Amino acid sequence: MKNITIAIDGPSGAGKSTSASALAERLQLAHLDTGAMYRALAAALLQDGLDPSDPDQVLAHLNHYDLSVDFEGADQHTLVNGIDRSADLYTSQVSRAASDVSRYSQVRAYLVAIQRKLAESQSFILDGRDIGTVVLPDADIKFFLTASPETRARRRWSELQARGERLGLEEVLADIEARDYQDSHRADSPLKCADDAHVIDSSELSFDQVLDQMLTLIQAAGLELVP
């Protein structure tokens, strides 16, 4: 049976990973959060005292980092040099550092190769910034999940509050807007919507409504995955 690949792209805070996880559970497919790979590398660089915004430092040390992904049931564990970084990924500092390291072509080439190899091994849902345009341009179905910056900032602010990070909403919005600009203007694999992607703006939608739209479109594509 042919492996099925589903690509979900979109800007920071659009709900890609949450939607991809729920979709994977519903369809009984594996889910690869590619953003977690950039975050794990960024977390390792920060712990080692390196500056993720300095390309000379990052690229001089890149070959010191062996990144791998393991799955325990539906849970993704992203490891760097055998150390599970999954608990370190969602601080505001790591988010900014991940956006920095994602600009570098050598970093992207290294991680994209891992992502493609995983996608060849079995059916997968992958979410990130460039899945439908670069990683898997021939994915069976593509989604571009977005929302207004203000909506995304409120969601991210709530997540950070729950984790004990006391950032102001205006600061989170400024960070979202800065990441949007950096992600969409980087020279290598900028964030953009694939021509054949289904765009879903979740600004005024509930989580269940987003999921229902995705399932309906998958079924309409004839992938025969929806139970």
Beta strands, then each sheet from edge to edge (+ up, - down):
strand 1: 5-9
strand 2: 30-33
strand 3: 67-72
strand 4: 75-80
strand 5: 83-84
strand 6: 124-128
strand 7: 141-146
strand 8: 198-201
sheet 1: 2+ 6+ 1+ 7+ 8+
sheet 2: 3+ 4- 5+
end
